[in-house]
Amino acid sequence: MRAIKETNFKFPKQSSFYKGKVRDVYTIDHRLMAMVVTDRISAFDVVLPEAIPYKGQVLNQIGAKFLKATADIVPNWVIAVPDEMVTIGRICEPFKVEMVIRGYLAGHAWREYSEGKRSVCGVTLPEGLKENDQLPHPIITPTTKASVGHDEDISREDILAKGIVSILDYDKLENYTYALYKRGTEMAAERGLILVDTKYEFGKVGEEIFLIDEIHTPDSSRYFYAEGYAERQAENEPQKQLSKEFVRKWLIENGFQGKDGQTIPVMTPEIVDSISERYIELYEQITGDQFIKNNQDDILNRVEQNVLTSLHTLLSN
């Protein structure tokens, strides 16, 4: 089995299990969370029918690298990374918003702008922008965090008015988001990349805020190649990018945007392999490290044994 589509482990002191869009989350002893990043892939908030080999390994390893590289800005949830596809960390009470930050007009923000909207999440955008133009300054465009269905755009004002996050905490989330994005853009520049936009999720343990989930991965972020960016913009050419946007574009070109009545196009083995190779390219470009495929025959058994070994150590402390 080259890909993990789902898991069904039973770990010692396991207290609950949650299946997300692409992650299987095991709660251990009501105090630890073992997150298996599967090879499922989602787009437009819909899980696609085929798993993508090595995708989980790519996302988990990128996330681990950047969480470690930003721990001086804000503490994060990670305690151990026992397997290429697994992170174990502390359980946090998540904030019910995702902090999306954009330095360029791309993706969802561009789609809104191209339809004539000049305000995204309460942030006013200037006239005369083209797709992929750099914004005058980075903007935060939060979304609600939906457990089922689509995340929805929301403004800072609505978040505070509805009491979703206190003003004290929200100010901290904004400051962390700007600082993390600044660090991310600096690290991307070292790799000849532009961090176009990304999202961060936060949670609390008591009164302390932690950065949770993954960061700066191609599923949560969009990158452009810096070389040739200005020339492509001047010539109104598409940017060469590293992100999951190529999957969304393939779906759109085949008549699917997650709307009622639409059918997911057939994912042939060739399509699946091409997506897998793109994720590996993303890994190597973003991290600067060579991607090592873990081709162990029984991936499920490997993951289970590595988690068990790590949990034995953590639970005995």
N, C-alpha and C positions, 0 to 999 in steps of 0.2 A: 504493500500500500504506500504510494508516494505522497498521498495527501490525507490529512485528517479533516473529515467533514463534521464529525461530532464525536463526543466522548461520553462515557457513562461509567466513570470511576466511582469506587466506594473507598474513601480514604479514612484512616483512623480519626475518630472524633469529628467526623464530618457532620456539620449541623444544618447545612442547606446547600442547594444547587440552583444556579440561575443560568439559563441559556440566552445569551444576547445575540445580536446580529452576527457577530463574527467570533465572540469569545464565550467560552464555557467557564463559569465562575463557581468555585467550590469554597464554601465558608467552613473553616476548621476551628472547632472549639470556641466558636463565637468571637474569635479574636484575630484570626488570620484569614487571608483570602488568597487562594491559589487560582490564578487566572491563566487558563490555557488559551493561547491565541491560535485558533483553528485556521484552516485554509479556506473557510467560507469567505465569500466576497459579497458585499452589498453595494448597491447604488440606488439613488433616489429612495433610500430607506427601505429597499426591497432586497432580500437575500436571493442571490442568483442561484440557479439549480446546480451548477458545477463548482466543485472546489478547485482551488488553484495551487498546484504543488509549490512548496517553499514559501508561500505568501506569509503564513504564520511565523515562520522562522525569520523572514525579513523584517516584519513589523516588530516582533518582540525584541530582536537584537538592536534595531535602530532605536526603539523606545528606551531600552536599557542604557544605551550609550549616551543619549541626550539627557535622560533624567540624572544620570551620574554627573554630567557636565554642567548641570544647572542647579545642583543641590546647594550651592552657596547663595543662590537667590531666594529660594523657597524650599523648605523641606518637602520630600516626596514620600509616597507610600511604600516604596520598594524596600524589602528586607533581604530577599535572595532571588537569584535567577538560576534555578537548578537545571534548567533545560533550555535549549534554543527556542522552544515554543511556550515557555512557562515563566511567569513571574509570581513570586509570593510576597505579599505585603500586608501592611496593617489595614484593618477595616476602618474606613472613614465614612462619615455621613455626608453624602455628596450634596453640593449646592444644585438646585434645580435649574441652573442655567449653564450653558457652555459659552466660554469667552472666545469669540471669533475675532481675530485681528487681521486687518488687511492693509498692505502697503501699496497695493496695485489694484486696478479695476479689472477683475477677472472673475470667471466662474459665475456663481449665483448673483453677485453684486452687478456684474456686467449685464447679465440677462435682465435684471430689474431695470438697470439704467437704460438699456437698449429699448425697453418698452415705454420709455418716457418718464420713469420715476426718477426724481432727483433727491429723494430721501431714503436712506436705508437704515432701519432700526433707529430712527430719530436723528440720524446724522445727515446733514445736508451736503450734497456733492455739487461741485461747480459744473457749469455748462461747458460744452465743447470737448469733453474727454472721449478718447477712443478706447476700444478694448485693449487691455493690458498696459495702459498708461500708468505711470507712477502717480500716486495720489500726493497732494501737497504735504500730507503728514499721515502716519498710520492712524487708522480709525478702528474702534471697537464696535462690532456689530453682533451683539449677543443673540443667542437663540434659546428658547425653552428646551429643556431636556425631556423629550417624550419617551416614556417606557414602551409605548406602542404607537406606531404610525409615524407621522412626520414631525420633526422639530420645526418650530415656528419662530420667525423673526420677532424680536421684542426690543423695545428701547430701554435705556437706562431708567428713564422716567417711569415707565410702566413697571419695571422690576421693583423699584422703590415704592411706588404707589400701591402696588398689590402686596407688598410685604414679602415678596419672594426671597429677597436678601436684604439684610439691614444695611443702612447707609454706611455704617462703620466697616462692615465686612466687604461691601461692594467697592468701597474706595481701595481697600487692600487688594481685592481681586484685580481691579483696573491697574494698580501700580505693578503688581506681579506680572500681569499680562504684557504691559509695555516693556518691562525689564527682560522677560523671557524672550519676547520677540526681538529685542535688540541683540541679545546674546545669540539667538538663532540666526539672525541676519549676518552677524559677524562670522559665525562658524560656517555658514553657507558660502560667504564671500571667499573664505580660505579654500573652498573647493571649486571656485569658479561658478558659483550658483547664486541666484537671487531667491530669497524666501519671500514668495509673493503674498501668501496668506496662510494662516494656520489657526488651530483652535486649542484651547486649554480647558481642562476640567479640574475643579478643585473640590475638596471636602474638608471636614473638620473632625478632629478628635478632641473632645472638650472644647476649649476655646482656641486651639491651635489649628491653623489652616495648613493643609497639605496639598501639593500638586498630585493628581491621581491620573490613572489611565496612561496612555502612550502620548508622546509628544514628538513633533517634527518628523513624523513618518509620512510616506506618500498617501496614506489613507486620511491623515488629519491635516495635511499641508499641501501646498502647491509650490513647486520650484520652477524657475526659468534658468536656462544657461545664460550666464552674464555676457559671454563673448557673443557679439552680434546682436545683443538686445536692442541697442539704440538704432542700429541700421534697419533691423526688421520693423521696428515701430515707425521709422521714417518712411519706409516703403509700404506700410500697411500690410505687412506679411505676418502670418501666424508665428507666435513665439515657439521656440524649441523648449519644451517643458518636461519636467519630471513630476508627475502626480498621477492620481487615479482618474484625472479628467479624460484620459484617452479611453477609459472604459465607458464613462458617461457618454462621450461623443459617439462611440460605436453603438451604444444602445439607442441614442437619439436618431442616428442615421438609419437605424433599423426599426424606427417607429415606437420606441419605448421610453417613457419618462416617469414610470411609476403611477400613471393615472388610471382611473377605473376603465376597464374595457380593453386596456392594452395588453399585449402578450409579449413576454420576454422572448427575444430571438434565440434560435438554437445556438448553443455554445458547442461548436465542433471541437474535436481534439486539437485541431490546428489553432483555433481561437484560444483555447485554454493554455496551450503551450506558449503562444505568443504573449499572453498576459503574464504567465510565469516568468518568462525571460525579461519582460519589461520590469517586473518587480525586482529581479536580481540586478538589473542595470541600475535601478533606482538605489538599491542598497549600496552598490559599489561607488556610485557617484556621490551620494550623500555622505557616506561615512569615510570614504577613502580607503576602506579595507576590502580585501578580496573576499567574496562570498564563498563559503565552503558548504557545499551541499551535504547534508547529513542523510545519506541514502540507506541507513539501517533498514533492514527488511521490515521489521515490525515496529513501526513508529509508535503506535499506541502503547505497546509494552515498554518501550524505552522511556516515553514520557511518564508513564505510571511509576516505573521504578525510580526514576530520578526525583520525582516529587515525593515519593515515600521516604527515600533516603534523607531528603532535606527536611521533611516534616518531623522525622524521628529526632533529628538534631534540635530543631526549633522547639518542639513540644517538650523536650526533656530539659530545656534551659529554664 
